[in-house]
Amino acid sequence: MTNPVDLVEIWRGDLRECVHQGHAVVCDESGQIVEAWGDPEALIYPRSSCKMIQALPLLESGAGAHLTDEQLALACASHQGAAIHTDRVRAWLRDLDLTDDALRCGPQVPSDKDARNALIRAGDEPCQFHNNCSGKHAGFLTLSKHMGAGAEYHEIDHPVQQACKAAFEDVTGESSPMFGIDGCSAPNHACTLHGLARAMAFFASAGDRNDTRSQAATRLIQAMVGHPDLVAGETRACTELMRAMDGRVAIKTGAEGVFIAIVPEKRMGVAVKISDGATRASECAIAAILVKLGVLDADHPAAKARLTPSIQNRRGITTGQIRPVAALA
């Protein structure tokens, strides 16, 4: 067992004031480790970074054959509740002859400022379709209806979640030792960081294969890179960095410092876990690795905003900087 290593530093003047440690793995299409920092066998919950895995049964079953790429992007999304997200989820529910009550993700105040202010002005409360995971849950409902299964699609023993677990264990190449309940009430299965990177490499090389699971993976990645605004939203790292890479790479964040990347042109998958869960560090680390792999231009404004962002005080004075450690640079 290897301890976490320094990945991201916070500097104030000439003093390294803070350091974020963690683990990171890059895998090739065979599942072998190309490069690693920290412990590849560290056990983690992928959280929302694995939504494309959870969406595999939706396509494999035929339940999602009629879905648009926009809907599939939302199935993989952690969106911020902007109108472009919620309008589409509500329409998806109508297509299923369902209402907000059918969702099991819980209500959430939108992260999108305009949507949040509109709710406040109208005196309305947020609904479940505002939840950042509502697209994933609309996918679960679509699969559950196709299966003729019960309403509690989020329960661990429900056919939907059993299908998700089977897909998860297949693409990670591991038997998950445990699960936790995610923020949206769905199960989230544990795996090693190596397993998560292996799964992302499976997605990255899926275009080389013709089996049903690989075809589903290819379509999901195409949906993500084709609609980066639906995967997250304006100002968000997932959206801005995918745009910066012109659709060549799919990336997805997860809570508690997790970030993945799928790099089809190199048939590689990347997984990052920041031990203290800091988003600023996971964004910096994934950007640094993408630059290191040659798929992200370090001088692109979206890259610079994550790689080496300045820290400013209340008066707008630059007081420090976030940056990756030399081993990632």
Residue pairs with C-beta under 8 A, 6 or more apart in sequence:
1 39
1 41
2 38
2 39
2 40
2 41
3 21
3 38
3 39
4 21
4 22
4 23
4 38
4 39
4 42
4 275
5 21
5 22
5 23
5 37
5 38
5 327
6 19
6 20
6 21
6 325
6 327
7 20
7 21
7 22
7 24
7 37
7 38
7 272
7 274
7 281
7 284
7 285
7 324
7 325
7 327
7 328
8 19
8 20
8 274
8 278
8 280
8 281
8 284
8 285
8 322
8 323
8 324
8 325
8 328
9 16
9 18
9 19
9 20
9 322
9 323
9 324
9 325
10 16
10 17
10 18
10 19
10 20
10 311
10 320
10 321
10 322
11 17
11 320
11 321
11 323
12 311
12 319
12 320
13 319
13 320
17 320
19 325
20 257
20 274
20 275
20 276
20 278
20 280
20 281
21 38
21 274
21 275
21 276
22 37
22 38
22 257
22 272
22 273
22 274
22 275
22 281
22 282
22 285
23 36
23 37
23 38
23 39
23 40
23 42
23 193
23 272
23 273
23 275
24 36
24 37
24 38
24 193
24 270
24 271
24 272
24 273
24 285
24 289
24 328
25 33
25 35
25 36
25 37
25 40
25 193
25 194
25 196
25 197
25 270
25 271
26 33
26 34
26 35
26 36
26 197
26 268
26 269
26 270
26 289
26 293
27 33
27 34
27 194
27 197
27 198
27 200
27 201
27 268
27 269
27 270
27 271
28 34
28 201
28 267
28 268
29 201
29 202
29 204
29 205
29 208
29 267
29 268
30 201
31 173
31 198
31 201
31 202
33 40
33 194
33 197
34 268
36 194
37 327
37 328
38 193
39 193
40 192
40 193
40 194
40 197
41 192
41 193
41 194
42 192
42 193
42 273
43 177
43 190
43 191
43 192
44 190
44 191
44 192
44 193
44 196
44 258
44 273
45 180
45 182
45 188
45 189
45 190
45 256
45 258
46 53
46 188
46 189
46 191
46 196
46 254
46 258
46 260
46 271
47 182
47 183
47 188
47 254
47 255
47 256
47 258
48 78
48 132
48 133
48 182
48 252
48 253
48 254
48 255
48 258
49 196
49 252
49 253
49 254
49 258
49 259
49 260
49 271
50 168
50 188
50 196
50 199
50 254
50 260
51 75
51 76
51 77
51 78
51 133
51 136
51 252
52 76
52 203
52 217
52 220
52 221
52 224
52 250
52 252
52 262
53 164
53 167
53 168
53 171
53 172
53 199
54 136
54 139
54 140
54 164
54 167
54 168
54 186
55 64
55 72
55 75
55 76
55 136
55 139
55 216
55 220
56 164
56 167
56 171
56 213
56 216
56 217
56 220
57 63
57 143
57 160
57 163
57 164
57 166
57 167
58 64
58 67
58 72
58 75
58 139
58 140
58 142
58 143
58 216
59 65
59 72
59 215
59 216
59 219
59 220
60 167
60 212
60 213
60 216
61 143
61 146
61 147
61 163
62 146
63 142
63 143
63 145
63 146
63 147
64 71
64 72
64 75
64 139
64 142
64 143
67 75
67 142
69 219
69 222
69 223
69 226
69 227
70 88
70 223
70 227
70 230
71 88
71 92
71 135
71 138
71 139
72 139
72 219
72 220
72 223
72 224
73 135
73 223
73 224
73 226
73 227
73 230
73 231
74 85
74 88
74 89
74 92
74 134
74 135
74 136
74 138
74 139
74 230
75 135
75 136
75 138
75 139
75 220
76 135
76 136
76 220
76 223
76 224
76 231
76 252
77 85
77 132
77 133
77 135
77 136
77 230
77 231
77 232
78 132
78 133
78 231
78 232
78 238
78 252
78 253
78 254
79 85
79 132
79 134
79 135
79 230
79 231
79 232
79 233
80 110
80 111
80 112
80 115
80 132
80 232
80 233
80 236
81 108
81 109
81 110
81 111
81 112
81 115
81 116
81 126
81 130
81 131
81 132
82 110
82 112
82 114
82 115
82 233
82 234
83 112
83 114
83 115
84 229
84 230
84 233
85 112
85 134
85 135
85 230
85 233
86 110
86 115
86 129
86 130
86 134
88 135
88 230
89 129
89 134
89 135
89 138
90 100
90 129
92 135
92 138
92 142
93 99
93 100
93 102
93 103
93 129
93 138
93 141
96 102
96 138
96 141
96 142
96 145
98 141
100 127
100 128
100 129
102 141
102 151
103 128
103 129
103 131
103 134
103 137
103 138
103 141
104 128
104 137
104 152
104 153
104 154
104 184
104 185
104 186
105 128
105 131
105 133
105 134
105 136
105 137
105 154
105 184
105 185
105 186
106 128
106 131
106 184
106 185
107 125
107 126
107 127
107 128
107 130
107 131
108 126
108 128
108 130
108 131
108 132
109 116
109 119
109 126
109 130
110 116
110 119
110 126
110 130
111 132
111 233
112 233
112 234
115 130
119 125
119 126
128 134
128 137
131 137
131 184
132 184
133 182
133 183
133 184
133 186
135 230
136 184
136 186
137 153
137 154
137 184
137 186
140 153
140 154
140 160
140 186
141 153
143 153
143 160
143 163
144 150
144 151
144 153
144 158
144 159
144 160
147 159
147 160
149 158
149 159
149 160
150 158
152 158
153 160
153 161
154 161
154 184
154 185
154 186
154 187
155 161
156 179
156 187
161 186
161 187
164 187
165 176
165 179
165 187
165 189
167 213
168 176
168 189
168 191
168 199
169 175
169 176
169 189
170 213
171 198
171 199
171 202
171 203
171 213
171 217
172 191
172 192
172 195
172 196
172 198
172 199
173 195
173 198
173 199
174 191
174 192
174 195
176 189
176 190
176 191
177 190
178 189
178 190
179 187
179 188
179 189
179 190
180 187
180 188
180 190
181 187
181 188
182 188
182 255
183 255
191 199
193 271
193 273
194 271
196 258
196 260
196 269
196 271
197 260
197 269
197 270
197 271
198 269
199 269
200 260
200 261
200 262
200 268
200 269
200 270
200 271
201 267
201 268
201 269
202 214
202 217
202 269
203 217
203 220
203 221
203 250
203 262
203 269
204 221
204 262
204 263
204 264
204 266
204 267
204 268
204 269
205 264
205 267
206 213
206 214
206 215
206 217
206 218
206 221
207 214
207 218
207 264
208 214
208 267
209 215
221 250
221 262
221 264
224 231
224 242
224 250
224 252
225 242
225 247
225 248
225 249
225 250
226 247
228 238
228 239
228 240
228 242
228 243
228 247
229 239
231 238
231 239
231 242
231 252
232 238
232 239
232 253
233 239
237 251
237 253
237 283
237 286
237 287
237 306
238 251
238 252
238 253
240 302
240 305
241 249
241 251
241 286
241 287
241 290
241 296
241 302
241 303
241 306
242 249
242 250
242 251
243 302
244 296
244 297
244 300
244 301
244 302
244 303
245 290
245 295
245 296
248 263
248 264
248 265
248 295
249 261
249 262
249 263
249 264
249 290
249 295
249 296
250 261
250 262
251 259
251 260
251 261
251 262
251 286
251 290
252 259
252 260
253 259
253 279
253 282
253 283
254 260
255 277
256 274
256 277
257 272
257 273
257 274
257 275
257 276
257 277
257 278
257 279
257 281
257 282
258 271
258 272
258 273
258 274
258 282
259 270
259 271
259 272
259 282
259 283
259 285
259 286
260 269
260 270
260 271
260 272
260 286
261 269
261 270
261 286
261 289
261 290
262 269
262 270
263 269
263 270
263 290
263 293
263 295
265 295
266 293
266 295
268 293
270 286
270 289
270 290
270 293
272 282
272 285
272 286
272 289
273 282
274 281
274 282
274 285
280 309
280 322
281 322
283 306
284 306
284 307
284 309
284 322
284 323
284 324
285 324
285 328
286 306
287 296
287 303
287 306
287 307
287 324
288 307
288 324
288 328
288 329
289 328
290 296
290 303
291 297
291 298
291 303
291 307
292 328
292 329
296 303
297 303
298 304
298 307
307 323
307 324
308 321
308 322
308 323
309 321
309 322
310 318
310 320
310 321
311 318
311 319
311 320
311 321
311 322
312 318
312 319
313 319
323 329
